[in-house]
Amino acid sequence: MTLSTPATTLAYFGVDALIDDDTRDLQAAVRGFVDRRIRPEIATWYEQGRLPVRDLARELGELGVLGMHLSGYGCAGTSAVAYGLACFELEAGDSGLRSLVSVQGSLAMYAIWRFGSEEQKQQWLPRMAAGEAIGCFGLTEPDFGSDPAGMRTRARRDGDDWVLDGTKMWITNGSVADVAVVWARTDGGVRGFLVPAGTPGFTAPEITRKLSLRASVTSELVLDDVRLPADAMLPEAAGLSGPLTCLNEARFGIVFGALGAAHDCLETTIAYARSRQIFDKPLAAYQATQLKLADMGLELGKGMLLALQIGALKDAGTLDHRQISLGKLNSVREAIAIARECRAILGAAGITLDYPVIRHSANLESVLTYEGTSEVHQLIIGQVLTGHAAFK
Ligand SMILES: Cc1cc2nc3c(=O)[nH]c(=O)nc-3n(C[C@H](O)[C@H](O)[C@H](O)COP(=O)(O)OP(=O)(O)OC[C@H]3O[C@@H](n4cnc5c(N)ncnc54)[C@H](O)[C@@H]3O)c2cc1C
């Protein structure tokens, strides 16, 4: 590597040397898809507040990224690091695209793969891996986000059937999903249920007027006396640990994904600063600009090294979920700081969709909140460091 002008900020850190050839090829294939299919369209989709989820799901299925870190049932069975780097490339395109893949693979498919019966796996996973069926994951409720233990959605037995009542809120892919994984309180604790779209009493109105994650479908799930057969319950998930285990999978993807958004912001801004002439010289040639770019590049590289370490621990089978909190907190917090700083360096141009930066910045507001807010991850880390739980 020549240190004079590295191709990208991460090349400066020699990150590629930590990634094997097959994983690098896979990452390049995802980057190619994003360059070809997403970058030319994303500003328009964002402005219109839509994402062609069904078309994209099929294409992402062909690319092999849906449930890619799971094995069997048509899933690719890649390493955790490969999945993380795919999330990095997808989120460099848009957080909405990465959210689609995270919810499909790490939340809905993972819940079925880890906690489902053999029949449930056979019924859903191959079609979901191919992008022919779309899943969503309903945990959050209007009054219970950070504290899902308070959930009010109930499932009661009626003969052999289950009857579900309640409302879930902020559910990615909800209105377009073929199957919703819904978590509900039963007399025996929290259990997961597979609710197919079209089940009487089940509706999923879309949430509009969002100014973040506009290229992503976000919905309410309304369950009004929804009757399900006994075999709709996920047999192996008992208690809140079921959904929380799934959240850890999705958080892992965000550790890498948020850095993808930051990387896109920084590379865009470096290129802009090198070409933008201010007072007869490039913006990039001013000390004030370089101090900002240097700090942002350092945070991006440090974040990637932490992400790769978390990925290596996951691949070794030794990752503790509380270590994911280190990465989720750091990646998203630094990514949003980078996006905001980059926006300012772009000046007025930075407020338009002609550049990806303000879109990433607005998206990262959602990423900061979902999958455990920054405060929740700080509290998890604080508990590890002190031995005291300070959640309540
Ligand atoms: C675009 C988008 C997509 C989403 N997709 C899904 C999905 O697919 N499925 C799903 O189930 N959910 C989804 N969510 C919901 C998300 O997980 C919740 O928004 C998140 O858990 C936070 O819950 P809340 O919004 O109710 O905020 P609250 O829990 O009400 O938090 C409000 C504030 O209080 C802080 N806070 C909470 N607890 C403490 C504490 N103990 N000490 C100090 N401060 C605290 C929080 O950090 C936050 O700043 C999505 C959210 C968004 C925005």
The ligand as an SDF file (V2000), in Angstrom:
LIG
                    3D

 53 58  0  0  0  0  0  0  0  0999 V2000
  -37.3360    3.1090   11.8050 C   0  0  0  0  0  0  0  0  0  0  0  0
  -37.5260    2.1560   12.9480 C   0  0  0  0  0  0  0  0  0  0  0  0
  -37.6850    0.7970   12.6920 C   0  0  0  0  0  0  0  0  0  0  0  0
  -37.9200   -0.0940   13.7520 C   0  0  0  0  0  0  0  0  0  0  0  0
  -38.1030   -1.4360   13.4760 N   0  0  0  0  0  0  0  0  0  0  0  0
  -38.4990   -2.2710   14.4930 C   0  0  0  0  0  0  0  0  0  0  0  0
  -38.8320   -3.6320   14.2000 C   0  0  0  0  0  0  0  0  0  0  0  0
  -38.7190   -4.1100   13.0630 O   0  0  0  0  0  0  0  0  0  0  0  0
  -39.2890   -4.4180   15.2290 N   0  0  0  0  0  0  0  0  0  0  0  0
  -39.4210   -3.9370   16.5100 C   0  0  0  0  0  0  0  0  0  0  0  0
  -39.8540   -4.6950   17.3740 O   0  0  0  0  0  0  0  0  0  0  0  0
  -39.0790   -2.6460   16.8020 N   0  0  0  0  0  0  0  0  0  0  0  0
  -38.6320   -1.7990   15.8250 C   0  0  0  0  0  0  0  0  0  0  0  0
  -38.3130   -0.4920   16.1090 N   0  0  0  0  0  0  0  0  0  0  0  0
  -38.5260    0.0060   17.4640 C   0  0  0  0  0  0  0  0  0  0  0  0
  -37.2580    0.2600   18.2500 C   0  0  0  0  0  0  0  0  0  0  0  0
  -36.6440   -0.9410   18.6040 O   0  0  0  0  0  0  0  0  0  0  0  0
  -37.6350    1.1240   19.4530 C   0  0  0  0  0  0  0  0  0  0  0  0
  -37.9570    2.4060   18.9490 O   0  0  0  0  0  0  0  0  0  0  0  0
  -36.5220    1.2050   20.4950 C   0  0  0  0  0  0  0  0  0  0  0  0
  -36.4360    0.0060   21.2090 O   0  0  0  0  0  0  0  0  0  0  0  0
  -36.7350    2.3600   21.5000 C   0  0  0  0  0  0  0  0  0  0  0  0
  -38.0090    2.3020   22.0220 O   0  0  0  0  0  0  0  0  0  0  0  0
  -38.9040    3.6370   22.0720 P   0  0  0  0  0  0  0  0  0  0  0  0
  -38.9060    4.2590   20.7270 O   0  0  0  0  0  0  0  0  0  0  0  0
  -40.2120    3.2390   22.6540 O   0  0  0  0  0  0  0  0  0  0  0  0
  -38.1400    4.6040   23.0310 O   0  0  0  0  0  0  0  0  0  0  0  0
  -38.1630    4.6020   24.7090 P   0  0  0  0  0  0  0  0  0  0  0  0
  -37.9320    3.2160   25.1430 O   0  0  0  0  0  0  0  0  0  0  0  0
  -39.4360    5.2770   25.0770 O   0  0  0  0  0  0  0  0  0  0  0  0
  -36.9400    5.5050   24.9710 O   0  0  0  0  0  0  0  0  0  0  0  0
  -37.0010    6.9400   24.9650 C   0  0  0  0  0  0  0  0  0  0  0  0
  -35.6700    7.4810   25.4820 C   0  0  0  0  0  0  0  0  0  0  0  0
  -35.4650    6.9990   26.8030 O   0  0  0  0  0  0  0  0  0  0  0  0
  -34.1710    6.4520   26.9270 C   0  0  0  0  0  0  0  0  0  0  0  0
  -34.1570    5.4250   27.9360 N   0  0  0  0  0  0  0  0  0  0  0  0
  -34.8000    4.2320   27.9260 C   0  0  0  0  0  0  0  0  0  0  0  0
  -34.5200    3.5380   29.0530 N   0  0  0  0  0  0  0  0  0  0  0  0
  -33.6720    4.2990   29.7910 C   0  0  0  0  0  0  0  0  0  0  0  0
  -33.0320    4.1420   31.0500 C   0  0  0  0  0  0  0  0  0  0  0  0
  -33.2030    3.0260   31.7770 N   0  0  0  0  0  0  0  0  0  0  0  0
  -32.2430    5.1460   31.4980 N   0  0  0  0  0  0  0  0  0  0  0  0
  -32.0730    6.2680   30.7710 C   0  0  0  0  0  0  0  0  0  0  0  0
  -32.6500    6.4850   29.5700 N   0  0  0  0  0  0  0  0  0  0  0  0
  -33.4410    5.5090   29.0810 C   0  0  0  0  0  0  0  0  0  0  0  0
  -33.8920    5.8980   25.5430 C   0  0  0  0  0  0  0  0  0  0  0  0
  -32.4850    5.7130   25.3480 O   0  0  0  0  0  0  0  0  0  0  0  0
  -34.4720    6.9920   24.6680 C   0  0  0  0  0  0  0  0  0  0  0  0
  -33.5460    8.0320   24.5110 O   0  0  0  0  0  0  0  0  0  0  0  0
  -37.9920    0.4020   15.0710 C   0  0  0  0  0  0  0  0  0  0  0  0
  -37.7940    1.7580   15.3290 C   0  0  0  0  0  0  0  0  0  0  0  0
  -37.5610    2.6370   14.2880 C   0  0  0  0  0  0  0  0  0  0  0  0
  -37.3580    4.0930   14.5730 C   0  0  0  0  0  0  0  0  0  0  0  0
  1  2  1  0
  2  3  1  0
  2 52  2  0
  3  4  2  0
  4  5  1  0
  4 50  1  0
  5  6  2  0
  6  7  1  0
  6 13  1  0
  7  8  2  0
  7  9  1  0
  9 10  1  0
 10 11  2  0
 10 12  1  0
 12 13  2  0
 13 14  1  0
 14 15  1  0
 14 50  1  0
 15 16  1  0
 16 17  1  0
 16 18  1  0
 18 19  1  0
 18 20  1  0
 20 21  1  0
 20 22  1  0
 22 23  1  0
 23 24  1  0
 24 25  2  0
 24 26  1  0
 24 27  1  0
 27 28  1  0
 28 29  2  0
 28 30  1  0
 28 31  1  0
 31 32  1  0
 32 33  1  0
 33 34  1  0
 33 48  1  0
 34 35  1  0
 35 36  1  0
 35 46  1  0
 36 37  1  0
 36 45  1  0
 37 38  2  0
 38 39  1  0
 39 40  1  0
 39 45  2  0
 40 41  1  0
 40 42  2  0
 42 43  1  0
 43 44  2  0
 44 45  1  0
 46 47  1  0
 46 48  1  0
 48 49  1  0
 50 51  2  0
 51 52  1  0
 52 53  1  0
M  END
$$$$
